[in-house]
Amino acid sequence: MRNIRQPELFDKTMKRTGHALAISPTSSRWRLIGQLLLLLAFCTLLNLPLLAPKFLPLHDSLLVMEAFHDFHQELMRHGEFPLWIPAQALGLPFLPYLLTLIKPPKLIVLALGAGLGVEDSMGLFKIAVLMDQWILLIGIWLLARILFRHPATVFLVCLASAFLGLAWLIQYLILLEIISLLPLQMYLVVRGCRERESAWLLIAGGLLPFSAYFASIQFFVLFILFMVLRKAYLWPWREVFRLTPIRWAGWGWALGVTGAYLIFLILLTSSAEFVTDVENRLGPLVYFEKYLTYAHNDLATPRLLDFIAGLRGYHLTVIIDYPGWIVLALAVYAFLHVRTWMFFGFGLATLAVLGITVGGGMAALAYLFPGMQIMSHIGQLGGVLHLLLILCAGFGLDFLFRQWQRGRPWWRFVIGFSPRQRWIGRVLTVVAGVYLIDQAVAYHIHARILPGGWRDQDTLWMLALATRLIAGGAAIAWWFWARDRLARARSPHHLTIPLAFVMLVDMVGFHLALNAEYPRLDDRQQHTVTQIFSHSPVRFQPERTLPTLAEIKERQNFGLALDTGNLFSDQRYSIHQQTSQWHTCHAAWKNRVASHAVLFFSRLHGLDLEKVIYENSPLLDAESRIARTLGCGSPILRLVGVDQGLMVEDARQAIRLSVLPQREDQLILRRAAAVQRAPFTSDMLAPFQLPPLAAVEQAFLQSATNTARFVERRGALPMAFDWSYVRPVAAQAYFLGAGIHGEEGRRRMPQAWRLMASHDGQHWVLIDRVEASPLWRNQEKRVFAINDSRSFAHYRLWVDAVATGDLVRFYRLGLMPSFPSQAATAADKRDVSAAVQAVEPVFSKNHLTLDALGTIHSPQRFQANVMELDVTVRHPQGAWLVYADAYDPHWQGFVDGKAVEVMEADLAFKAIRLPTGTHQVRFAYRHSGAIGVLIGFTGISSLFLIGLLWLVFAVIQRSMVNENHLAGFQCKNRIVETTPFNIESPSTKLSA
């Protein structure tokens, strides 16, 4: 293999270019420092509008900010992290939300803000997000310096990457989380291959867990890059895996991070579950095969016009990391001309990510066959894709600068092909060209199908597009006007001026147009939000209540974040109550994280957690069993007579007696040992849920939950839609829902219909009829009661009329099952035959309740992990004290300072036995594993920041070279002429 440093070739190059560089150590150092500070300052300026108090993050950014708020306030006010959040549905363990805070900036800012006593959680959160963007920019700066020769290329690549940091502006903070560490990881892989040091590879691998459930995609990109560079540097596998002291340190880092993350996953899957209707995830990892076997007809692939003009023509096309048309042009130019091993690695990774996103041809077929297995996650992969495109553009720009310095005619090296083109160039060019044509076709398909209301081509976007075109025209005109003078100068810095001008205009125009789409808070709203995020979210509320239908409709478009499932109204978390009607909160997401208990209850009652608001909420008011199971209408703290408690061991019996109680004041109790021996499982819910459908092709009728998926059929009316179950089922109601396709789609909804049922599929009976339904509203869901208690295996919806035409379209259709009426066994009847005693009534205004059982005083201490209060029991037999905000098994109970047994009550609550007298009671949440995970991630974050600062200072220190080492330094940064990356070199020539 050729030596990486080739002074004689460098001398020839300087003779050919006609100039030599002489950089002093001091000037080199200050040039690098100034370049980095300038880029960081520009990144900060772009974020100034977001740092203002009038800007309220929405979407999943608001979800993460609320979790940040919980942790910060508890840490600042009580000196400990909240392991339990009692302000939400049945309480929440903190572990699922730690996933949103494990990135180093958030944990560091969280700790510093709490230590300094800063109360503004929202301001601290915005600073943490800005630091995330700084880390992204520093990683790209380090990577660009090792990839590209010219400082102008490094500067322009970093400038173009500023788009990647603005993702959270339009509320997709997760996109920034995915890519913020990827450039640094690629830098470590490249450096490890150059220096043949596996420790850098291990450090890069140790950063993968910080990417959460997109770690597999990052690993895929890094693996492609590593395999290509290992081939380029002829690095044998035995050398890769040879252990040295520094590699032992690398293994320690990688294994330490992986171990902490695996412990976190084990604890997480035992206490919470990630549920999304769109992605069908379990746990925080989405494996690679999920991207290749994704069944969904909502497309989110990037389109050619989105890249060129910055238009977001399809609602689900999340082109928010817009790289600019000049970046795309330079990337295509690189595919046409650059022939190096390094570019081959990055180009291959780019095409691989493009392949994962699938193309427009598949998108077109998906409209004809909605069940096709296609990929939908380009919204999240967009950041990775655009980062790779920007780096490919950097290779093209660096090659352009070299050709310019050599004095070649501009038209030949801009337009023409190299006379020594190899097969790899042809392959990359053909694949890229086919992909771009495919994207253009798909954009045309989407533009014809989707209504005009979904195309964000308003005045601001068109002005931004016009500004880009004017800037591009001005740059081209300047080029022709000054090309003779530029031809004499032959300096790449002269080309930097028009490129930077066009890029800045493009970025600022895109930024302003995007920024203007999101309104700011007025003075009253700003004051309200400031108060909310400056006070502790943990407030004691004596009772939880079910929301009314009007409240649900008011809040249905606002993400309730930590209020999992929106199963009841919790006044303690005031952000939901204060901002639900603001026009600035129209685009927030619903929460996608739920505890096992909440999932269990939702499934127990035939509810899908993702569909609670849209499909089942009208029945919440009428379903007393749901209210009882969730503790709605009862105090969060209550006293229950000893003889009202029913001790059971079997989990199935506990479920049946809790859902179908023999007495309304009955308390179902299980010991902790019994709960550990017989935990709840999904098969225990079968008697309370719908059976499976008889045919797979009918699944869209019962489980079509996404509002963009619809059932459409044209033909003569009446028209029948059939579905069947594997066994008979009785239904208490059925639901029918409209979608989001505007006025035309709503007028195709059924206006008159009949619901039929059958035992054998031959003889049908009428169980409901609607003759004149009002015109449907956008995304409206209607529930209709069924007064027939019989069970049927076959159901049919006869559509008799629609508003216009002969095309029938609806979006959601399904049954809501009735609960089984099972007679209690003789043993059960003996257990529940005790005398009835009244349950403790609701708290009075003075928070004191006087009753024959006793008195519950106001909590003396109520915070995330601890509840302390005094209880006076007057009944001679004692009483059960039930705490409804504590379903997790890690809760412990103390009475007068002594530990007591904590019982499971009514499936998810906690209860302790109190004797007669006045007692000091304390419920404490103690989870040693969670504390260990938190300490581990905090230490890892601190090491990461220290290591990042060391990398930056080491790069600056290495730049302080003297004149004798200048040739070697220049050769290190040359890729084509002075390294074995050159495919033209005999030692590294690719064979077909």
Secondary structure, 3 states (H helix, E strand, C coil): CCCCCCHHHHHHHHHHHCCCCCCCHHHHHHHHHHHHHHHHHHHHHHHHHHHCCCCCCCHHHHHHHHHHHHHHHHHHHHCCCCCEECCCCCCEECHHHHCCCCCHHHHHHHHHHHHHCCCCHHHHHHHHHHHHHHHHHHHHHHHHHHHCCCHHHHHHHHHHHHHHHHHHHHCCHHHHHHHCCHHHHHHHHHHHHHHCCHHHHHHHHHCHHHHHHHHHHHHHHHHHHHHHHHHHCCCCHHHHCCCCHHHHHHHHHHHHHHHHHHHHHHHHHHHEEECCCCCCCCCCCCCHHHHHCCECCCCCCCCHHHHHHCCCCCCCCCCCCCCCHHHHHHHHHHHHHCCEHHHHHHHHHHHHHHHHHCCHHHHHHHHHCCCCECCCCHHHHHHHHHHHHHHHHHHHHHHHHHHHHCCCCHHHHHHCCCCCCCHHHHHHHHHHHHHHHHHHHHHHHHHHHCCHHHCCCCHHHHHHHHHHHHHHHHHHHHHHHHHHHHHHHCCHHHHHHHHHHHHHHHHHHHHHHHHHCCCCCCHHHHHHHHHHCCCCCCCCCCECECCCHHHHHHHCCCCCCCCHHHCCECCCCHHHHHHCCCHHHCCCCCCCEEEHHHHHHHHHCCCCHHHHHHHHHHHHCCCHHHHHHHCCCCECEEEEEHHHEEECCCHHHHHHHHHCCCCCCCEEEECHHHHHHCCCCHHHHHHHCCCCECCHHHHHHHHCCCCCCCEEEECCCCEEEEEEEEEEECEEEEEEECCCCHHHHHCCCEEEEEEEEECCCCCEEEEEEECCCCCCCCCCEEEEECCCCCCEEEEEEEEEEECCCCEEEECEEEEEECCCCCCCCHHHHHHCCCCCCCCCCCCCCCCCCCCCCEEECCCCEECCCEEEEEEEECCCCCEEEEECCCCCCCEEEEECCEEECCEEECCCEEEEEECCEEEEEEEEECCHHHHHHHHHHHHHHHHHHHHHHHHHHHHHHHCCCCHHHHHHHHHHHCCCCCCCCECCCHHHCCCC
